[in-house]
Amino acid sequence: MIYKKREKSDKLLILEYLKNRIKFSQESCNEYQNQVKGYQGECYFDTLTTGLTCDCLVLNDLPLAIGSTDFQIDALIITAQEILLYEIKNYGGEYIYNDGFLVSTLSGNSFHSPTERINRHTSLLQSLLETHQMKLPIKPFVAFVHPEFMLYDVKNIQKTLVRATFPKHFRNLTARLEALSPKHFLLAKTLCELSAQTKPYLNGVPEYTYKECKKGIICLECEQFIPEIEPRSIFCTCKACGNNERVSTLISRHVLEYKRLFPDRKLTTAAIYNWCGGVCAARRIRSVLQKDYKAASTGKGSYYF
């Protein structure tokens, strides 16, 4: 059972918004591409967990914290016997494990092995559960989802899953027949609540200001700026790619973008009108805000939340 479905992280969403509105450095471009690739790998892994028929709870994308230490769990499965913890990686290529590092057999480049990261996450999660008087054994895995990934590794193979080992791993999991109890659902509920309270992990997001962001309406399909919207048209048609989108939906999408990029700025009709580059009529923006949000006041100084 999928208890918490996966959504794009705050970091990926902010990078998606910013890449069309500010000039990215090469470092920011690389960070964005890594986030996209990672998310694609996680979505593939989700196709495996959605097919599970055993009595279990699947929680995806859990940012958590214990004390001042933040950590991110890609996927977690609660069974009657234990918690299965997954670090999902979408690396391609052939690697050798060497003293805590993965070394490319092609280039010789190396980086810290994700097995070290999953060990840290296991320890932090165990401490977090103990803090809330919850106890369940944790079994960690690093899941390498790329079809062309190969790891020549003996010491850490018990913690490592590659494409060829996924079927057996999930068959073994599906074979478990023991039923979950209310304490397992309480554990899932507690983890989701703690995750919702955790500040998003935004390391790697470039600094930006409202002033430097390019204003305007962006096509959902081709990501080009749309120069105009017919005043009374229900749909907006992108002249670059021909994509049609309902104007109210388009406005709502840009409101969400504005709120995520600038959570400390007031949400007003004028603010969204400016953010959209004056392309959408203020009355249409006001109508969407009145429908989707609550007004904090009335009159000239009104804003929404």
Summary of the structure (lengths in Angstrom):
residues: 305
radius of gyration: 22.8
end to end distance: 33.3
largest distance: 69.0
contacts: 864
relative contact order: 0.12
helix: 38%
strand: 23%
